[in-house]
Amino acid sequence: SVDLDGQLAGKIAFAPFQLHLPPLPPLGVLSAGKHELAITAYGNRHNAFGPLHHTSDHLTWIGPDTWRSTGTSWSYGYKLSPMGILAPPILYAER
């Protein structure tokens, strides 16, 4: 979701991942000066509770055996799944 100056401006969780902000009262345009644009992104629990030491990037299921990886399927480092904001937001101003 996107908040502008502390107020919900809209949701951008699904394609086309764009949001057109409506004109803001009383002048019908955003006033000059500083504003706060906040993006909230939610993920899932995989990077907190998933099989973080399993090396495969192509697990089709998660169950007890994915926590018991050994050999080349084991990593001492964490293997996190990409999630969240994966590209920088792009802002366009219409004139």
All heavy atoms as an XYZ file, in Angstrom:
732
protein
N       0.846     -1.177      0.000
C       0.000      0.000      0.000
C       0.888      1.236      0.000
O       2.063      1.184      0.338
C      -0.936     -0.011      1.207
O      -0.200      0.083      2.405
N       0.311      2.331     -0.402
C       1.028      3.599     -0.468
C       0.276      4.621      0.377
O      -0.939      4.765      0.249
C       1.144      4.103     -1.924
C       1.779      5.481     -1.982
C       1.925      3.128     -2.772
N       1.010      5.306      1.245
C       0.453      6.391      2.035
C       1.131      7.685      1.613
O       2.340      7.727      1.393
C       0.703      6.188      3.528
C      -0.088      5.025      4.107
O      -0.998      4.522      3.426
O       0.214      4.630      5.236
N       0.339      8.729      1.497
C       0.870     10.053      1.194
C       0.517     10.965      2.354
O      -0.663     11.136      2.670
C       0.297     10.597     -0.107
C       0.771     11.983     -0.530
C       2.273     11.995     -0.759
C       0.043     12.448     -1.765
N       1.528     11.479      3.005
C       1.353     12.354      4.165
C       0.466     11.711      5.230
O      -0.402     12.351      5.812
C       0.800     13.717      3.743
C       1.789     14.507      2.908
O       3.012     14.290      3.077
O       1.351     15.330      2.087
N       0.664     10.410      5.468
C      -0.044      9.710      6.527
C      -1.430      9.221      6.177
O      -2.121      8.654      7.025
N      -1.879      9.414      4.944
C      -3.202      8.952      4.533
C      -3.065      7.936      3.412
O      -2.241      8.104      2.503
C      -4.072     10.113      4.059
C      -4.404     11.093      5.168
C      -5.369     12.165      4.686
O      -5.515     12.397      3.495
N      -6.031     12.821      5.625
N      -3.888      6.874      3.472
C      -3.852      5.835      2.448
C      -4.149      6.436      1.087
O      -5.180      7.079      0.886
C      -4.860      4.725      2.765
C      -4.937      3.588      1.760
C      -3.620      2.821      1.716
C      -6.085      2.657      2.090
N      -3.227      6.230      0.150
C      -3.402      6.726     -1.211
C      -3.855      5.622     -2.153
O      -4.457      5.889     -3.183
C      -2.108      7.344     -1.716
N      -3.561      4.350     -1.819
C      -3.982      3.248     -2.668
C      -3.125      2.017     -2.463
O      -2.179      2.011     -1.681
N      -3.487      0.953     -3.185
C      -2.773     -0.325     -3.122
C      -2.045     -0.552     -4.434
O      -2.566     -0.237     -5.508
C      -3.759     -1.480     -2.884
C      -4.625     -1.318     -1.653
C      -3.836     -1.542     -0.406
C      -4.738     -1.470      0.822
N      -4.041     -1.695      2.051
N      -0.835     -1.111     -4.358
C      -0.056     -1.392     -5.575
C       0.532     -2.804     -5.541
O       1.581     -3.063     -6.093
C       1.066     -0.352     -5.776
C       1.970     -0.262     -4.548
C       0.506      1.008     -6.133
C       3.214      0.570     -4.758
N      -0.178     -3.732     -4.893
C       0.354     -5.081     -4.710
C       0.287     -5.938     -5.978
O       0.995     -6.923     -6.075
C      -0.414     -5.790     -3.586
N      -0.549     -5.586     -6.939
C      -0.737     -6.418     -8.121
C      -0.498     -5.605     -9.392
O      -0.568     -4.383     -9.383
C      -2.151     -7.012     -8.126
C      -2.447     -7.785     -6.864
C      -3.260     -7.259     -5.882
C      -1.878     -9.038     -6.652
C      -3.517     -7.960     -4.714
C      -2.124     -9.745     -5.490
C      -2.951     -9.201     -4.518
N      -0.210     -6.330    -10.495
C       0.050     -5.679    -11.779
C      -1.104     -4.732    -12.105
O      -2.248     -5.056    -11.816
C       0.223     -6.730    -12.867
N      -0.812     -3.585    -12.640
C       0.447     -3.108    -13.201
C       1.360     -2.400    -12.193
O       2.297     -1.715    -12.601
C       0.000     -2.127    -14.279
C      -1.244     -1.532    -13.718
C      -1.911     -2.657    -12.960
N       1.114     -2.538    -10.888
C       1.971     -1.971     -9.840
C       2.126     -0.458     -9.996
O       3.199      0.088     -9.828
C       3.345     -2.643     -9.810
C       3.267     -4.137     -9.772
C       3.589     -4.888    -10.889
C       2.845     -4.796     -8.629
C       3.512     -6.271    -10.860
C       2.767     -6.177     -8.588
C       3.100     -6.912     -9.704
N       1.040      0.209    -10.333
C       1.050      1.652    -10.523
C      -0.065      2.278     -9.709
O      -1.085      1.648     -9.443
C       0.854      2.017    -11.991
C       1.949      1.534    -12.892
C       1.657      1.855    -14.352
O       0.586      2.332    -14.708
N       2.639      1.584    -15.201
N       0.125      3.525     -9.366
C      -0.888      4.258     -8.626
C      -0.894      5.698     -9.118
O       0.149      6.347     -9.170
C      -0.578      4.226     -7.125
C      -1.492      5.024     -6.225
C      -2.909      4.440     -6.236
C      -0.961      5.040     -4.810
N      -2.062      6.153     -9.520
C      -2.237      7.552     -9.902
C      -2.891      8.250     -8.723
O      -4.011      7.918     -8.330
C      -3.099      7.681    -11.157
C      -2.461      7.076    -12.366
N      -1.507      7.745    -13.104
C      -2.605      5.866    -12.939
C      -1.099      6.971    -14.088
N      -1.751      5.819    -14.010
N      -2.176      9.214     -8.156
C      -2.699      9.928     -7.003
C      -3.734     10.943     -7.471
O      -3.499     11.677     -8.430
C      -1.574     10.627     -6.248
C      -0.502      9.699     -5.671
C       0.631     10.517     -5.083
C      -1.100      8.797     -4.623
N      -4.869     10.980     -6.800
C      -5.892     11.963     -7.196
C      -5.467     13.362     -6.766
O      -4.649     13.513     -5.860
C      -7.126     11.505     -6.418
C      -6.583     10.774     -5.239
C      -5.300     10.129     -5.712
N      -6.017     14.372     -7.428
C      -5.727     15.742     -6.984
C      -6.170     15.919     -5.538
O      -7.195     15.388     -5.127
C      -6.569     16.615     -7.923
C      -6.863     15.746     -9.092
C      -6.902     14.335     -8.578
N      -5.382     16.636     -4.771
C      -5.693     16.832     -3.364
C      -6.346     18.193     -3.148
O      -5.914     19.185     -3.720
C      -4.418     16.712     -2.520
C      -3.702     15.363     -2.625
C      -2.411     15.409     -1.838
C      -4.593     14.248     -2.118
N      -7.394     18.239     -2.324
C      -8.034     19.526     -2.051
C      -7.129     20.388     -1.176
O      -6.203     19.863     -0.571
C      -9.303     19.129     -1.298
C      -9.063     17.753     -0.797
C      -8.022     17.133     -1.676
N      -7.314     21.661     -1.061
C      -8.414     22.420     -1.659
C      -8.095     22.954     -3.050
O      -8.967     23.387     -3.767
C      -8.615     23.574     -0.683
C      -7.239     23.833     -0.155
C      -6.565     22.464     -0.100
N      -6.825     22.934     -3.466
C      -6.454     23.528     -4.751
C      -6.533     22.545     -5.911
O      -6.380     22.941     -7.052
C      -5.037     24.113     -4.668
C      -4.808     25.180     -3.591
C      -3.345     25.583     -3.555
C      -5.698     26.376     -3.838
N      -6.721     21.278     -5.643
C      -6.781     20.300     -6.716
C      -5.426     19.770     -7.140
O      -5.335     18.949     -8.026
N      -4.345     20.264     -6.531
C      -2.999     19.774     -6.821
C      -2.255     19.638     -5.503
O      -2.615     20.229     -4.498
C      -2.214     20.713     -7.772
C      -2.869     20.774     -9.133
C      -2.082     22.087     -7.175
N      -1.215     18.880     -5.513
C      -0.386     18.727     -4.332
C       0.335     20.038     -4.055
O       0.902     20.638     -4.965
C       0.620     17.599     -4.565
C       1.340     17.025     -3.367
C       0.347     16.472     -2.356
C       2.296     15.949     -3.798
N       0.297     20.480     -2.817
C       0.903     21.768     -2.483
C       2.428     21.694     -2.574
O       3.022     20.626     -2.445
C       0.488     22.193     -1.076
O       0.962     21.246     -0.128
N       3.042     22.835     -2.766
C       4.500     22.908     -2.823
C       5.070     22.593     -1.450
O       4.425     22.792     -0.430
C       4.923     24.299     -3.267
N       6.285     22.063     -1.431
C       6.942     21.758     -0.171
C       7.205     20.278     -0.020
O       7.026     19.493     -0.949
N       7.625     19.903      1.175
C       7.967     18.507      1.450
C       6.723     17.698      1.771
O       5.802     18.182      2.429
C       8.941     18.413      2.615
C      10.320     18.953      2.302
C      11.249     18.721      3.460
C      12.650     19.220      3.129
N      13.603     18.902      4.196
N       6.736     16.429      1.290
C       5.659     15.483      1.560
C       6.291     14.130      1.859
O       7.422     13.863      1.454
C       4.714     15.372      0.363
C       4.007     16.643      0.064
N       2.865     17.032      0.707
C       4.303     17.639     -0.814
C       2.476     18.199      0.250
N       3.338     18.596     -0.676
N       5.558     13.287      2.549
C       6.059     11.950      2.864
C       5.267     10.911      2.081
O       4.049     10.853      2.167
C       5.924     11.663      4.355
C       6.440     10.279      4.714
C       6.339      9.982      6.198
O       6.333     10.931      7.000
O       6.248      8.803      6.535
N       5.982     10.100      1.310
C       5.401      8.996      0.570
C       5.926      7.712      1.202
O       7.131      7.480      1.225
C       5.806      9.053     -0.913
C       5.168      8.018     -1.816
C       3.693      8.322     -1.999
C       5.861      7.987     -3.156
N       5.042      6.894      1.755
C       5.448      5.662      2.443
C       4.883      4.459      1.701
O       3.706      4.431      1.348
C       4.940      5.671      3.885
N       5.739      3.470      1.466
C       5.327      2.221      0.821
C       5.432      1.108      1.851
O       6.480      0.930      2.474
C       6.219      1.903     -0.392
C       6.130      3.022     -1.427
C       5.828      0.560     -1.007
C       7.092      2.871     -2.572
N       4.347      0.373      2.037
C       4.326     -0.764      2.953
C       4.263     -2.040      2.128
O       3.362     -2.199      1.302
C       3.109     -0.698      3.900
O       3.163      0.530      4.621
C       3.113     -1.855      4.875
N       5.231     -2.935      2.336
C       5.275     -4.202      1.613
C       5.227     -5.347      2.621
O       5.938     -5.324      3.624
C       6.545     -4.300      0.778
N       4.385     -6.327      2.348
C       4.261     -7.491      3.206
C       4.816     -8.711      2.483
O       4.628     -8.862      1.283
C       2.796     -7.750      3.571
C       2.184     -6.635      4.362
C       1.434     -5.652      3.743
C       2.384     -6.551      5.731
C       0.875     -4.617      4.471
C       1.829     -5.514      6.467
C       1.070     -4.558      5.827
O       0.533     -3.528      6.554
N       5.486     -9.561      3.216
C       6.001    -10.803      2.648
C       5.303    -11.989      3.288
O       4.169    -11.896      3.740
N       5.999    -13.093      3.331
C       5.474    -14.268      4.018
C       6.500    -14.709      5.053
O       7.497    -14.038      5.273
C       5.148    -15.386      3.021
C       6.350    -15.779      2.195
O       7.456    -15.920      2.701
N       6.156    -15.971      0.897
N       6.296    -15.835      5.674
C       7.158    -16.266      6.772
C       8.363    -17.088      6.344
O       9.115    -17.562      7.186
C       6.323    -17.078      7.765
C       5.246    -16.259      8.395
C       4.442    -17.102      9.339
N       3.405    -16.288      9.945
C       2.456    -16.768     10.684
N       2.388    -18.058     10.929
N       1.548    -15.976     11.199
N       8.584    -17.263      5.054
C       9.656    -18.140      4.600
C      11.025    -17.685      5.125
O      11.813    -18.509      5.589
C       9.701    -18.225      3.080
C      10.812    -19.094      2.587
N      10.697    -20.460      2.546
C      12.054    -18.797      2.162
C      11.831    -20.978      2.104
N      12.674    -19.980      1.858
N      11.323    -16.396      5.048
C      12.640    -15.926      5.481
C      12.787    -15.871      6.994
O      13.882    -15.618      7.495
C      12.939    -14.555      4.875
C      13.276    -14.650      3.403
O      13.596    -15.713      2.899
N      13.189    -13.544      2.707
N      11.725    -16.120      7.729
C      11.815    -16.160      9.187
C      11.802    -17.591      9.708
O      12.538    -17.928     10.627
C      10.666    -15.376      9.806
N      10.950    -18.434      9.118
C      10.761    -19.782      9.656
C      11.007    -20.893      8.637
O      10.830    -22.059      8.949
C       9.335    -19.928     10.197
C       9.003    -18.912     11.245
C       8.123    -17.879     10.978
C       9.592    -18.972     12.491
C       7.813    -16.935     11.943
C       9.293    -18.033     13.465
C       8.403    -17.018     13.191
N      11.392    -20.548      7.413
C      11.591    -21.559      6.379
C      12.923    -22.280      6.530
O      13.698    -22.029      7.453
N      13.210    -23.207      5.612
C      14.479    -23.949      5.645
C      15.622    -23.055      5.165
O      16.042    -23.122      4.012
C      14.216    -25.126      4.705
C      13.187    -24.617      3.755
C      12.338    -23.662      4.535
N      16.126    -22.218      6.036
C      17.066    -21.167      5.656
C      18.449    -21.675      5.282
O      19.247    -20.927      4.731
C      17.197    -20.156      6.798
C      15.896    -19.447      7.170
C      16.131    -18.513      8.345
C      15.341    -18.692      5.992
N      18.765    -22.932      5.582
C      20.097    -23.462      5.268
C      20.078    -24.408      4.071
O      21.108    -24.942      3.701
C      20.683    -24.159      6.497
C      20.899    -23.218      7.637
N      21.955    -22.345      7.688
C      20.166    -22.990      8.753
C      21.886    -21.622      8.788
N      20.801    -21.993      9.454
N      18.909    -24.633      3.470
C      18.800    -25.497      2.289
C      19.250    -24.710      1.073
O      18.833    -23.584      0.855
C      17.364    -25.977      2.108
C      17.260    -27.224      1.292
N      17.546    -27.249     -0.048
C      16.920    -28.464      1.634
C      17.374    -28.479     -0.497
N      16.997    -29.238      0.503
N      20.129    -25.274      0.250
C      20.740    -24.535     -0.856
C      19.897    -24.477     -2.124
O      20.173    -23.660     -2.993
C      22.099    -25.142     -1.222
O      21.912    -26.508     -1.592
C      23.067    -25.025     -0.071
N      18.877    -25.313     -2.263
C      18.098    -25.341     -3.498
C      17.250    -24.080     -3.652
O      16.582    -23.645     -2.721
C      17.179    -26.565     -3.525
O      16.368    -26.526     -4.694
N      17.285    -23.516     -4.847
C      16.422    -22.376     -5.166
C      15.098    -22.846     -5.767
O      14.262    -22.019     -6.114
C      17.121    -21.455     -6.168
C      18.317    -20.759     -5.565
O      18.298    -20.493     -4.342
O      19.278    -20.475     -6.310
N      14.921    -24.146     -5.910
C      13.745    -24.672     -6.604
C      12.983    -25.690     -5.766
O      12.545    -26.714     -6.274
C      14.168    -25.303     -7.939
C      14.939    -24.362     -8.797
N      14.380    -23.272     -9.407
C      16.260    -24.320     -9.120
C      15.301    -22.612    -10.086
N      16.449    -23.228     -9.921
N      12.803    -25.419     -4.480
C      12.008    -26.321     -3.651
C      10.552    -26.216     -4.077
O      10.007    -25.123     -4.201
C      12.136    -25.950     -2.165
C      13.508    -26.159     -1.530
C      13.508    -25.611     -0.114
C      13.855    -27.638     -1.519
N       9.916    -27.362     -4.321
C       8.504    -27.346     -4.720
C       7.583    -27.554     -3.522
O       6.376    -27.437     -3.657
C       8.217    -28.437     -5.770
O       8.626    -29.706     -5.254
C       8.991    -28.136     -7.052
N       8.148    -27.882     -2.383
C       7.374    -28.040     -1.149
C       8.307    -27.799      0.029
O       9.523    -27.865     -0.099
C       6.739    -29.434     -1.063
C       7.775    -30.518     -0.963
C       8.463    -31.099     -1.985
C       8.285    -31.117      0.225
N       9.363    -32.023     -1.515
C       9.267    -32.059     -0.142
C       8.008    -30.964      1.585
C       9.961    -32.825      0.780
C       8.706    -31.730      2.494
C       9.664    -32.651      2.080
N       7.722    -27.505      1.178
C       8.501    -27.337      2.395
C       7.903    -28.246      3.451
O       6.711    -28.187      3.739
C       8.484    -25.878      2.883
C       9.202    -24.996      1.867
C       9.145    -25.755      4.242
C       9.167    -23.529      2.190
N       8.724    -29.127      3.971
C       8.298    -30.071      4.995
C       9.486    -30.456      5.850
O      10.575    -29.880      5.730
N       9.325    -31.435      6.727
C      10.392    -31.809      7.653
C      11.728    -32.114      6.971
O      12.773    -31.745      7.501
C       9.836    -33.046      8.354
C       8.359    -32.890      8.271
C       8.106    -32.212      6.961
N      11.715    -32.760      5.815
C      12.974    -33.124      5.159
C      13.754    -31.923      4.631
O      14.955    -32.008      4.424
C      12.728    -34.123      4.029
C      12.425    -35.510      4.573
O      12.773    -35.770      5.749
O      11.834    -36.318      3.845
N      13.098    -30.793      4.401
C      13.837    -29.622      3.927
C      14.656    -28.986      5.045
O      15.563    -28.217      4.775
C      12.896    -28.566      3.301
O      11.889    -28.212      4.234
C      12.267    -29.099      2.027
N      14.359    -29.302      6.298
C      15.170    -28.809      7.419
C      16.311    -29.772      7.741
O      17.164    -29.465      8.540
C      14.311    -28.620      8.678
C      13.599    -27.296      8.684
C      14.111    -26.123      9.157
C      12.308    -27.010      8.209
N      13.188    -25.123      9.005
C      12.059    -25.646      8.418
C      11.301    -27.771      7.606
C      10.877    -25.021      8.073
C      10.123    -27.150      7.260
C       9.930    -25.799      7.497
N      16.321    -30.934      7.122
C      17.351    -31.940      7.384
C      18.310    -32.057      6.213
O      18.736    -33.149      5.856
C      16.686    -33.288      7.656
C      15.796    -33.284      8.864
C      15.246    -34.679      9.140
N      14.238    -34.612     10.173
C      12.955    -34.856     10.001
N      12.502    -35.194      8.800
N      12.104    -34.769     11.004
N      18.663    -30.962      5.596
C      19.549    -31.011      4.440
C      20.984    -31.297      4.879
O      21.412    -30.900      5.959
C      19.471    -29.698      3.657
O      19.771    -28.611      4.487
N      21.716    -31.999      4.023
C      23.113    -32.347      4.294
C      23.912    -32.212      3.007
O      23.356    -32.011      1.931
C      23.240    -33.804      4.809
O      22.725    -34.683      3.804
C      22.498    -34.005      6.113
N      25.211    -32.348      3.107
C      26.086    -32.336      1.926
C      25.974    -31.037      1.157
O      25.990    -29.950      1.724
N      25.827    -31.150     -0.170
C      25.737    -29.950     -1.006
C      24.396    -29.230     -0.866
O      24.227    -28.128     -1.375
C      25.964    -30.297     -2.490
O      24.974    -31.235     -2.901
C      27.349    -30.862     -2.715
N      23.431    -29.859     -0.200
C      22.141    -29.210      0.043
C      22.154    -28.353      1.307
O      21.156    -27.730      1.650
C      21.023    -30.260      0.161
O      20.847    -30.925     -1.057
N      23.284    -28.319      2.044
C      23.398    -27.572      3.296
C      24.287    -26.360      3.105
O      25.322    -26.413      2.443
C      23.969    -28.458      4.399
C      24.399    -27.681      5.613
C      25.667    -27.285      5.929
C      23.567    -27.186      6.648
N      25.672    -26.584      7.107
C      24.373    -26.503      7.580
C      22.194    -27.250      6.898
C      23.882    -25.896      8.719
C      21.703    -26.648      8.037
C      22.543    -25.978      8.933
N      23.889    -25.247      3.692
C      24.694    -24.029      3.684
C      24.759    -23.482      5.100
O      23.744    -23.403      5.786
C      24.051    -22.985      2.767
O      24.658    -21.728      2.941
N      25.969    -23.097      5.550
C      26.092    -22.471      6.866
C      25.463    -21.077      6.859
O      24.957    -20.613      7.858
C      27.557    -22.392      7.295
C      28.074    -23.708      7.816
C      28.827    -24.549      7.012
C      27.783    -24.119      9.110
C      29.290    -25.764      7.480
C      28.238    -25.334      9.591
C      28.989    -26.148      8.770
O      29.432    -27.354      9.244
N      25.509    -20.428      5.717
C      24.885    -19.105      5.602
C      23.400    -19.242      5.306
O      22.923    -20.279      4.863
N      22.661    -18.190      5.571
C      21.221    -18.192      5.294
C      20.962    -18.044      3.806
O      21.599    -17.252      3.122
C      20.521    -17.048      6.027
C      20.490    -17.196      7.519
C      20.782    -16.125      8.341
C      20.168    -18.408      8.120
C      20.742    -16.242      9.726
C      20.136    -18.538      9.495
C      20.423    -17.461     10.284
O      20.386    -17.577     11.649
N      20.013    -18.805      3.290
C      19.539    -18.705      1.910
C      18.157    -18.067      1.951
O      17.163    -18.727      2.191
C      19.475    -20.084      1.255
C      20.809    -20.745      1.025
C      21.503    -20.134     -0.161
C      20.736    -20.509     -1.418
N      21.296    -20.020     -2.629
N      18.101    -16.761      1.750
C      16.841    -16.040      1.835
C      16.176    -15.964      0.471
O      16.841    -15.912     -0.563
C      17.083    -14.633      2.378
C      17.742    -14.571      3.756
C      18.003    -13.119      4.147
C      16.898    -15.273      4.798
N      14.844    -15.932      0.471
C      14.075    -15.784     -0.765
C      13.862    -14.304     -1.042
O      13.557    -13.541     -0.122
C      12.714    -16.462     -0.629
O      12.865    -17.840     -0.461
N      14.001    -13.899     -2.303
C      13.754    -12.492     -2.624
C      12.278    -12.153     -2.425
O      11.400    -12.874     -2.896
C      14.166    -12.353     -4.087
C      14.327    -13.725     -4.616
C      14.394    -14.664     -3.461
N      12.003    -11.088     -1.694
C      10.634    -10.618     -1.521
C      10.671     -9.175     -1.061
O      11.714     -8.690     -0.625
C       9.853    -11.488     -0.532
C      10.320    -11.426      0.900
S       9.311    -12.380      2.029
C       9.505    -14.018      1.410
N       9.562     -8.518     -1.195
C       9.489     -7.116     -0.813
C       9.610     -6.225     -2.043
O       9.199     -6.596     -3.133
N      10.189     -5.071     -1.889
C      10.368     -4.135     -3.002
C      11.674     -4.508     -3.692
O      12.746     -4.282     -3.159
C      10.390     -2.675     -2.499
C       9.088     -2.367     -1.765
C      10.611     -1.717     -3.655
C       9.070     -1.028     -1.084
N      11.566     -5.113     -4.876
C      12.741     -5.660     -5.567
C      13.314     -4.719     -6.620
O      14.315     -5.037     -7.250
C      12.383     -7.006     -6.203
C      11.878     -8.075     -5.224
C      11.527     -9.351     -5.962
C      12.900     -8.341     -4.139
N      12.677     -3.599     -6.828
C      13.183     -2.601     -7.772
C      12.880     -1.224     -7.184
O      11.917     -1.067     -6.439
C      12.510     -2.750     -9.131
N      13.706     -0.234     -7.503
C      13.442      1.091     -6.940
C      12.138      1.668     -7.483
O      11.841      1.525     -8.669
C      14.643      1.925     -7.391
C      15.251      1.180     -8.507
C      14.888     -0.264     -8.338
N      11.336      2.283     -6.618
C      10.102      2.927     -7.097
C      10.437      4.064     -8.059
O      11.457      4.742     -7.920
C       9.465      3.484     -5.824
C      10.099      2.733     -4.711
C      11.477      2.367     -5.167
N       9.582      4.267     -9.038
C       9.745      5.351    -10.005
C       8.560      6.282     -9.851
O       7.412      5.857     -9.913
C       9.824      4.804    -11.451
C      11.011      3.841    -11.581
C       9.919      5.948    -12.445
C      11.050      3.118    -12.912
N       8.853      7.567     -9.654
C       7.811      8.572     -9.507
C       7.796      9.457    -10.741
O       8.835      9.950    -11.170
C       8.051      9.425     -8.262
C       8.154      8.676     -6.943
C       8.484      9.637     -5.816
C       6.885      7.906     -6.655
N       6.605      9.665    -11.307
C       6.440     10.547    -12.444
C       5.558     11.706    -12.024
O       4.539     11.509    -11.367
C       5.768      9.823    -13.622
C       6.585      8.698    -14.198
C       6.300      7.381    -13.893
C       7.636      8.961    -15.068
C       7.048      6.341    -14.397
C       8.389      7.925    -15.604
C       8.090      6.625    -15.279
O       8.826      5.595    -15.788
N       5.913     12.906    -12.428
C       5.103     14.079    -12.146
C       4.436     14.543    -13.438
O       5.112     14.733    -14.457
C       5.962     15.196    -11.579
N       3.124     14.682    -13.398
C       2.405     15.186    -14.564
C       2.312     16.693    -14.465
O       2.147     17.243    -13.387
C       1.011     14.567    -14.629
C       1.035     13.083    -14.848
C      -0.344     12.486    -14.954
O      -1.310     13.266    -15.088
O      -0.453     11.271    -14.891
N       2.430     17.329    -15.572
C       2.348     18.801    -15.586
C       1.062     19.235    -16.229
O       0.490     18.683    -17.035
C       3.529     19.389    -16.331
C       4.821     19.088    -15.623
C       5.960     19.873    -16.239
N       7.201     19.498    -15.637
C       7.750     20.136    -14.623
N       7.140     21.173    -14.104
N       8.896     19.756    -14.118
